[in-house]
Amino acid sequence: MEFLLELLVLLLCAKVFGELLHKYGFSPLIGEVATGVVLGPALLGWMDPTDFIKAIAMLGLVVLMLVAGMNSRFDLFLRVKFKALIIALCGMAASFALGFGVAYAWNYPTVACLFVGAALSNTATEIVVRMVGTRPLGQLVVGVALIDDILAVYIIGILSMVALSPEKRLDPNALAWATILIVVFFLVVVYLSRKLIIEKDTMRRIWRFERGGAPLTFALSLALVLAVIARKIGLHEIIGAYMAGLFISRLRERPDALLLSRIRLNAILDDITTSFQSILTPMFFVYVGLTFAPDWGQIKVAMLLLLIAAAFAGKIIGGGAGAAAVGYRGRDRLTIGTAMCPRGSLEVAVLLFGLEARVVPPDLFAVMIATTLTTTLLAPVLFRQITR
C-alpha cells in the first residue's frame, strides 16, 4: 500500500510539472527529474529510491531507448549529408574533450572522466526537433542530432564493457571487441528488419490485431528480448532496446501505394510512442532525481560552472568549426552550434549507468545532473535569442 501511494504521488507530480514546462517550450525531463530531487533525499526526504521504484525506472529506461530507436529512422540516416556528419563529429569531439578535461583536472579516475565526456558529447534530438521546427537550417540540424544519437549508442556500448569488466579500465582489446559486437548487432538487426518488414511484410500481420494491443505488446517484447541478448554478450541492456526501436522504425520505409494506409501506420507508431512515454519514461527520470543525494557542503561550484561552460562551448565552438569547414559562415555557424547544445534523456541514462556501476562517484553524478538540466533549460532560450 505504501509503495502504491509513493508511485501515485511521484507519477502525478512528474506529469504535472513535466507538462507545465512542456507548455512553455521546455523539456518535460526537467520537471520529472526535479520531482525526484524535491521529494527525495536531496531536499524533503519524503521518499527513497526503493527497489520497487528502481524496477519500474529500469523498465522506463528500456522504453526510453526503444522510443529513441523508433525515432532514429535508418532510411534518414543513410540520406544524411556529408556536411551533417562533419558537424556532428566536430561538435562531439570538442564536447567530449572539454568534459573529459574538466573532470580530469579535478583528479577524477579516467573511467569517470570518460563518462563525463560521453554525457556532454551527445545532443537531445527530441529537444532539437522541437526547437528548430521549420527553420531554414532545421533539416541539417536534425541530421546532425541523428548522427549524435547513433554515435552516442556506440559510446555507451564501449563504456558498458568498461564498467562491467572487473578491471574497470579501457584497453585496446576491449575497445576492438565492443566495436565488433555493436557493429555485428547493428548489421543483424538491419538485415532481419529488411527481410521481415520491407521484403516479406511480416509485421503487417501483427498490426492487424491493433485493437488487441498487439503492436504495443510486440514492441515491448522485442525491446526486452534484444535487451537480454545485449546483456548476455557483454553490452548494456539499453543497446538492445535501441536496436529494437530501430527495427520497428523500418516500418516507415516500406512502400505503400495507399496514402490512408501510411497515415494509419504512422498513427499507430505515434500511439505506441505516446503510450510508453506517458507513464514509464517519467518514472525513470523521477528515479534519477531520487538518486540525486549530494552532500551539499561538498558541491564543487567551480567545477559545475566550468562543466556548464564546456557543455555550451563544445557544441558552439566545435559544431561551429565543423559548419565553417563545410561552407557555412557568420550567423549560420552560431545558429547550428547553439541548436546542438541541449542535453537530455540519453545523457542522463549514461550518467545513471556510471553511478550504478560505481565508476562515477555520487558527487560527480550530482554535478553532471545539474549540468545536464541547466543546458536543457537554457539552450532553447539561447537559441530563440540568437535566431530572432
C-alpha positions in Angstrom: 0.0 0.0 0.0 2.8 2.4 0.9 4.5 1.7 -2.5 1.3 2.4 -4.4 0.9 5.7 -2.6 4.5 6.7 -3.4 4.1 5.7 -7.0 0.9 7.7 -7.2 2.5 10.9 -5.8 5.6 10.6 -7.9 3.8 9.9 -11.2 1.3 12.7 -10.7 3.9 15.3 -9.7 6.2 14.3 -12.5 3.4 14.6 -15.1 2.1 17.9 -13.8 5.5 19.6 -13.6 6.7 18.0 -16.8 3.6 19.1 -18.8 3.8 22.6 -17.3 7.3 23.0 -18.5 6.5 21.5 -21.9 3.7 24.1 -22.3 6.3 26.9 -22.1 8.7 25.3 -24.6 11.0 23.4 -22.2 11.7 19.7 -21.9 9.4 17.7 -19.5 12.6 15.9 -18.4 13.4 18.9 -16.2 10.2 18.7 -14.2 10.4 14.9 -13.9 13.9 14.9 -12.5 13.1 17.9 -10.3 10.2 15.9 -8.8 12.6 13.2 -7.6 15.1 15.8 -6.3 12.5 17.7 -4.3 10.7 14.7 -2.9 13.8 12.5 -2.5 16.8 12.5 -0.1 18.3 15.7 -1.7 15.7 18.1 -0.3 12.5 17.0 1.5 13.5 13.4 2.2 9.9 12.1 1.9 10.8 9.2 -0.5 13.8 7.0 -1.2 14.8 5.2 -4.4 13.5 1.8 -3.3 13.9 -1.5 -5.3 10.3 -1.3 -6.5 10.7 2.2 -7.9 14.1 1.2 -9.4 12.5 -1.8 -11.2 9.9 0.4 -12.8 12.6 3.0 -13.6 14.7 0.4 -15.4 11.7 -0.7 -17.5 11.2 3.0 -18.2 14.8 3.2 -19.4 14.3 0.3 -21.8 11.2 2.0 -23.1 13.1 5.3 -23.4 15.7 3.7 -25.6 13.1 1.8 -27.6 11.4 5.1 -28.5 14.8 6.7 -29.3 15.4 3.9 -31.7 12.0 4.3 -33.3 12.7 8.0 -33.9 16.2 7.3 -35.4 15.0 6.2 -38.8 17.5 4.1 -40.7 16.5 5.4 -44.1 17.0 9.0 -43.0 20.4 8.1 -41.5 21.5 6.8 -44.9 20.5 10.1 -46.5 22.3 12.3 -44.0 24.6 14.6 -45.9 28.3 14.7 -45.5 28.0 18.2 -44.1 25.9 16.9 -41.1 28.5 14.2 -40.4 31.4 16.6 -40.2 29.5 19.0 -38.0 28.4 16.1 -35.7 31.9 14.7 -35.4 33.4 18.2 -34.6 30.8 19.0 -32.0 31.1 15.6 -30.3 34.9 15.7 -30.3 35.1 19.2 -28.8 32.4 18.5 -26.2 34.0 15.2 -25.2 37.5 16.7 -24.9 36.3 19.6 -22.8 34.1 17.5 -20.5 36.9 14.9 -20.0 39.4 17.7 -19.4 37.3 19.4 -16.7 36.7 16.2 -14.8 40.4 15.2 -15.2 41.5 18.5 -13.8 39.6 17.6 -10.5 41.6 14.4 -10.3 38.7 12.0 -11.0 39.5 8.5 -12.3 40.0 8.2 -16.1 36.9 6.0 -16.5 34.7 8.6 -14.6 36.1 11.3 -16.9 35.1 9.2 -19.9 31.5 9.1 -18.7 31.6 12.9 -18.3 32.9 13.4 -21.8 30.3 10.9 -23.2 27.4 12.7 -21.4 28.4 16.1 -22.8 29.1 14.9 -26.3 25.6 14.0 -27.2 22.6 16.1 -28.3 19.0 15.7 -27.2 17.3 15.0 -30.6 13.8 15.3 -29.1 14.5 18.8 -27.9 16.3 19.8 -31.1 13.4 18.8 -33.3 11.0 21.0 -31.2 13.5 23.9 -31.2 14.3 24.2 -34.9 10.8 23.5 -36.2 10.7 24.5 -39.9 13.6 27.0 -39.8 15.9 27.1 -42.8 18.7 25.1 -41.2 16.3 22.7 -39.4 16.8 19.7 -41.6 20.6 19.9 -41.3 20.5 20.3 -37.5 18.2 17.3 -37.1 20.5 15.3 -39.3 23.4 16.2 -37.0 21.4 15.2 -33.9 20.6 11.9 -35.6 24.3 11.2 -36.1 24.9 12.2 -32.5 22.4 9.6 -31.3 24.0 6.8 -33.3 27.5 7.6 -32.1 26.2 8.0 -28.5 24.8 4.5 -28.6 28.3 3.3 -29.8 30.0 5.2 -27.0 27.6 3.7 -24.4 28.4 0.2 -25.7 32.1 0.9 -25.2 31.6 2.3 -21.7 29.3 -0.5 -20.7 32.0 -3.1 -21.4 34.5 -1.0 -19.4 32.1 -0.6 -16.5 31.1 -4.2 -16.4 34.6 -5.5 -16.6 36.4 -6.4 -13.3 39.3 -4.1 -14.0 37.1 -1.0 -14.7 39.5 0.3 -17.4 39.6 0.8 -21.1 42.1 -1.2 -23.1 42.6 -1.6 -26.9 41.3 -5.2 -26.9 38.1 -4.2 -25.1 37.6 -1.3 -27.5 38.0 -3.5 -30.5 35.7 -6.3 -29.1 33.0 -3.8 -28.2 33.1 -2.2 -31.6 32.8 -5.6 -33.3 29.9 -6.6 -31.1 28.0 -3.4 -31.7 28.6 -3.4 -35.5 27.5 -7.1 -35.8 24.5 -6.5 -33.6 23.5 -3.5 -35.8 24.0 -5.3 -39.0 22.0 -8.3 -37.9 19.1 -6.0 -36.9 19.3 -4.2 -40.2 19.3 -7.4 -42.1 16.4 -9.1 -40.2 14.3 -5.9 -40.3 14.7 -5.6 -44.0 13.8 -9.3 -44.6 10.8 -9.3 -42.2 9.4 -5.8 -42.7 10.4 -4.4 -46.1 10.6 -7.6 -48.2 8.1 -10.0 -46.6 5.9 -7.6 -44.7 5.6 -10.0 -41.8 4.9 -7.1 -39.4 1.6 -6.2 -41.2 0.1 -9.5 -39.8 0.8 -8.4 -36.3 -0.6 -4.9 -37.0 -4.0 -6.4 -38.0 -4.6 -7.0 -34.3 -4.2 -3.4 -33.4 -7.3 -3.3 -31.2 -6.0 -6.1 -29.1 -2.8 -4.2 -28.3 -0.6 -6.4 -30.4 1.7 -3.6 -31.7 2.3 -2.4 -28.2 3.0 -5.9 -26.9 5.3 -6.7 -29.8 7.3 -3.5 -29.4 7.9 -4.0 -25.7 8.6 -7.7 -26.1 11.2 -7.1 -28.8 12.9 -4.5 -26.7 13.1 -6.8 -23.7 14.4 -9.7 -25.9 17.1 -7.7 -27.5 18.0 -6.1 -24.2 18.6 -9.5 -22.7 20.6 -10.6 -25.7 22.7 -7.4 -25.4 23.5 -8.1 -21.8 24.4 -11.7 -22.5 27.0 -10.7 -25.0 28.5 -8.1 -22.6 26.8 -4.9 -23.7 24.3 -2.7 -21.8 20.6 -3.6 -22.0 19.8 -0.2 -23.5 21.8 -1.1 -26.6 19.4 -3.9 -27.3 16.3 -1.7 -26.6 17.6 0.9 -29.0 18.1 -1.7 -31.7 14.5 -2.9 -31.2 13.3 0.6 -31.8 15.5 0.8 -35.0 14.0 -2.5 -36.1 10.4 -1.2 -35.7 11.2 2.2 -37.3 11.8 0.5 -40.6 8.0 0.0 -41.0 8.0 3.6 -42.3 10.3 2.6 -45.1 8.0 0.0 -46.7 6.4 1.4 -49.9 2.6 1.6 -49.7 0.5 2.8 -52.6 -2.4 3.7 -50.3 -1.9 7.1 -48.6 -4.5 6.2 -45.9 -2.6 3.0 -45.0 0.6 5.0 -44.5 -1.2 7.6 -42.4 -2.7 4.8 -40.3 0.7 3.2 -39.8 2.3 6.4 -38.7 -0.7 7.0 -36.3 -0.1 3.5 -34.8 3.6 4.2 -34.3 2.9 7.5 -32.7 0.3 5.9 -30.4 3.0 3.4 -29.3 5.4 6.2 -28.5 2.8 8.2 -26.6 1.6 5.2 -24.6 5.1 4.3 -23.5 6.3 7.8 -22.7 3.3 8.8 -20.8 3.9 6.6 -17.8 7.1 4.5 -17.8 9.6 7.1 -19.1 8.8 9.8 -16.5 9.4 7.2 -13.7 13.0 6.7 -15.0 13.7 10.4 -14.7 12.0 10.6 -11.3 14.3 7.8 -10.1 17.3 9.8 -11.4 16.1 12.6 -9.2 15.7 10.3 -6.2 19.3 9.1 -6.6 20.4 12.7 -6.6 21.5 12.9 -3.0 24.7 15.0 -2.8 26.4 16.4 0.3 25.5 20.0 -0.4 28.6 21.2 1.5 30.9 19.3 -0.9 29.3 20.5 -4.2 32.1 21.8 -6.4 30.6 25.1 -7.6 33.6 26.0 -9.7 33.6 22.6 -11.4 29.8 22.9 -12.1 30.2 26.3 -13.7 33.1 25.0 -15.9 31.2 22.0 -17.0 28.2 24.2 -18.0 30.6 26.4 -19.9 32.2 23.3 -21.5 28.8 21.9 -22.4 27.9 25.1 -24.4 31.3 25.8 -25.7 31.9 22.3 -27.0 28.9 22.4 -29.3 29.0 26.1 -30.2 32.8 26.1 -30.9 33.1 22.5 -32.2 29.9 22.5 -34.1 30.6 25.9 -35.4 34.0 24.9 -36.6 32.5 21.9 -38.4 29.9 24.2 -40.0 32.7 26.5 -41.1 34.6 23.6 -42.6 31.7 22.7 -44.9 31.0 26.2 -46.0 28.7 27.9 -43.5 29.5 31.4 -42.5 28.7 34.1 -39.9 25.4 33.7 -38.1 24.6 30.3 -39.6 27.6 28.8 -37.7 26.4 30.2 -34.4 22.9 29.0 -35.1 24.0 25.4 -35.9 26.3 25.2 -32.8 23.7 26.6 -30.4 21.0 24.3 -31.7 23.2 21.3 -30.7 23.6 22.4 -27.1 20.5 20.7 -25.4 21.2 17.5 -23.5 18.5 15.1 -22.4 17.5 11.6 -21.8 20.4 9.7 -23.3 22.9 11.7 -21.3 21.0 11.1 -18.0 21.0 7.4 -18.9 24.8 7.4 -19.4 25.3 9.1 -16.0 23.0 6.8 -14.1 24.7 3.8 -15.6 28.0 5.1 -14.5 26.7 5.7 -11.0 25.1 2.2 -10.7 28.3 0.6 -12.0 30.2 2.6 -9.3 32.6 4.2 -11.7 31.0 7.7 -11.4 31.2 9.0 -7.8 28.0 10.4 -6.3 29.4 13.9 -6.1 30.3 13.9 -9.8 27.0 12.4 -10.7 25.2 15.3 -8.8 27.3 17.9 -10.6 26.7 16.3 -14.0 22.9 16.0 -13.5 22.9 19.7 -12.6 24.9 20.5 -15.7 22.5 18.4 -17.9 19.4 20.1 -16.5 21.0 23.6 -16.9 21.8 23.1 -20.6 18.4 21.5 -21.2 16.8 24.6 -19.7 18.9 27.3 -21.1 19.6 26.0 -24.7 16.1 26.8 -26.0 16.2 30.2 -24.5 19.6 31.0 -26.0 18.6 29.6 -29.4 15.5 31.8 -29.5 17.6 34.9 -28.7 20.1 34.1 -31.5 17.5 33.3 -34.2 15.4 36.4 -33.6 
